[in-house]
Amino acid sequence: SRLRRVSLAAGAIRVRLEAIVDKALPAARAGQFIRIEALIEGTWIGRPYTLMGWKPNEYELGVKLEHNGFFSNWLSTAPSGNLLRVFPPTGDVCPAPDASRPLVYIVAGIGVTPAIAGVRSLAVTRKIHVLYTFRTLPSAACLDELLDAAASGRIQLLAHSTDEHGRLTAAALRAFVAPLGSAEVI
């Protein structure tokens, strides 16, 4: 696949991996991840990343830029169009699209990526609730997308900035989840 990237939030990038052959990429499900590898100084180096989105010819990832993260920093500076090895989606924490129980994502920081995949692919068939905690608004990856989904009535969202409101309390978590009754929580 060919690498394309843009800024996602402070300290994170959105990576798009475009197929370079006229063959569809393997299909994915919300909750799956892929392993990507690059040939760096003669050695194949790679990491797994949760899929945020997928199309027949493209995978989309959110990558946190770790201070000493060799691969994440390489991804942020590699020339656009660089070729990567991409392995098929894997993982089995995949909510069923037709389950009747509400689906609740409790996520923080760049850990929002599974919730984004769920909102994009399951909000049409499932009631989705996202509790998203982050340090600051500039560091809140995909917050605009979640706010748009909430404004359109596709999801219920509780966005919580720890810089503004301190750590999320157990009472706030209970208040968000308890009214849902039996729910699937990720």
C-alpha positions in Angstrom: 0.0 0.0 0.0 1.0 3.6 -0.5 1.2 6.0 2.5 -0.7 9.3 2.7 -1.0 11.2 5.9 -2.5 14.4 7.4 -2.6 15.9 10.9 -5.3 14.4 13.1 -4.8 16.3 16.4 -1.9 17.7 18.4 0.5 14.7 18.7 -1.4 12.4 16.2 -1.7 11.8 12.5 -4.3 10.3 10.2 -2.7 7.7 8.0 -4.3 6.5 4.8 -2.9 3.4 3.1 -4.0 3.2 -0.5 -3.9 0.0 -2.5 -1.4 0.0 -5.3 -3.0 -2.9 -7.3 -6.4 -3.1 -8.9 -7.5 -5.7 -6.3 -9.7 -4.8 -3.3 -8.2 -4.8 0.1 -9.5 -7.5 2.5 -12.7 -6.4 4.1 -12.7 -5.3 7.8 -15.0 -5.0 10.7 -15.3 -2.4 13.4 -12.8 -3.3 16.2 -10.2 -4.9 13.9 -6.6 -3.8 13.5 -3.9 -4.3 10.8 -0.2 -4.6 11.0 1.8 -2.3 8.7 5.5 -2.6 8.0 8.1 -0.5 6.3 11.6 -1.3 5.1 13.7 1.1 7.2 17.5 1.0 6.7 17.3 -2.6 5.4 15.1 -4.0 8.1 11.3 -4.6 8.0 9.8 -2.8 11.0 6.1 -2.6 11.8 3.4 -2.1 14.3 -0.3 -3.0 14.7 -2.9 -0.1 14.5 -6.7 -0.1 14.9 -8.6 0.6 11.8 -10.7 3.7 11.9 -12.1 3.3 8.5 -11.8 1.2 5.3 -12.9 1.2 1.7 -12.2 -1.4 -1.0 -9.0 0.5 -1.9 -8.0 2.2 1.4 -7.4 1.7 5.1 -7.5 4.6 7.5 -5.6 4.7 10.9 -5.1 7.2 13.7 -1.5 7.1 15.0 -0.2 8.8 18.2 3.2 10.2 17.8 5.1 8.8 20.7 8.1 10.9 22.0 10.6 8.0 21.5 8.3 6.0 19.2 10.5 4.9 16.3 7.8 3.7 14.0 5.2 6.4 14.7 7.8 9.1 14.1 9.0 7.4 11.0 5.4 7.4 9.7 5.1 11.1 10.4 8.2 12.0 8.4 8.3 9.4 5.7 7.7 10.8 2.2 4.1 10.6 1.1 3.6 7.8 -1.4 6.1 5.6 0.4 5.3 1.9 0.0 4.4 -0.3 3.0 3.5 -3.9 3.6 0.0 -4.2 5.0 -1.4 -7.4 6.6 -5.1 -8.3 6.5 -7.4 -7.1 9.3 -7.5 -9.2 12.4 -9.0 -9.1 15.9 -12.2 -10.4 17.4 -13.4 -7.6 19.6 -15.9 -6.8 16.8 -19.5 -5.7 17.8 -22.2 -7.4 15.8 -24.0 -4.9 13.6 -27.4 -6.3 14.3 -27.3 -6.7 18.1 -30.2 -5.1 20.0 -28.3 -4.0 23.1 -26.8 -0.5 23.1 -23.1 -0.3 22.2 -21.0 1.8 24.5 -17.4 2.9 23.8 -15.4 4.2 26.8 -12.3 5.7 25.2 -9.5 8.1 25.9 -7.0 9.9 23.7 -6.0 8.1 20.5 -7.8 5.1 21.9 -10.8 6.7 20.3 -10.0 4.9 17.0 -12.2 1.8 17.7 -15.2 4.1 18.6 -14.7 6.0 15.3 -14.8 2.7 13.4 -18.0 1.7 15.3 -19.7 5.0 14.7 -18.8 5.0 11.0 -19.9 1.4 10.3 -22.5 0.5 13.0 -24.4 3.7 13.8 -26.9 2.9 11.1 -28.0 -0.3 12.8 -27.0 0.1 16.5 -27.6 2.6 19.2 -24.1 3.9 20.0 -23.0 5.8 23.1 -19.4 7.2 23.3 -17.7 8.4 26.5 -14.6 10.1 25.2 -12.0 11.6 27.6 -9.0 13.6 26.5 -6.5 16.1 27.9 -7.2 19.2 25.8 -9.4 20.1 22.9 -6.4 20.4 20.5 -5.3 16.8 21.4 -8.8 15.3 21.0 -8.4 13.2 17.9 -11.7 12.9 15.9 -13.7 15.0 18.3 -15.3 17.0 15.5 -16.5 13.8 13.8 -18.0 12.6 17.1 -19.6 16.0 17.7 -21.2 15.9 14.2 -22.5 12.4 14.8 -24.0 13.5 18.1 -25.5 16.6 16.6 -27.2 14.6 13.8 -28.6 12.2 16.4 -26.6 9.2 15.2 -24.9 8.7 18.6 -24.9 9.9 22.2 -21.6 11.5 23.2 -20.1 12.6 26.5 -16.8 14.5 25.7 -14.7 15.1 28.8 -11.5 17.3 28.9 -9.3 16.4 31.9 -7.6 19.8 31.6 -10.9 21.6 32.1 -12.7 19.2 34.4 -10.2 16.9 36.0 -10.2 13.1 35.8 -13.5 11.5 34.9 -15.1 10.1 38.1 -16.7 6.8 38.6 -20.0 8.6 39.4 -19.9 10.3 36.0 -19.2 7.0 34.3 -22.1 5.4 36.1 -24.5 8.3 35.2 -23.6 7.8 31.6 -24.0 4.0 31.4 -26.6 3.1 34.0 -29.6 4.5 32.1 -28.8 2.2 29.2 -29.5 -1.0 31.1 -27.9 -4.1 29.5 -25.3 -2.8 27.1 -22.2 -4.0 25.2 -19.3 -2.0 26.5 -15.9 -1.6 24.7 
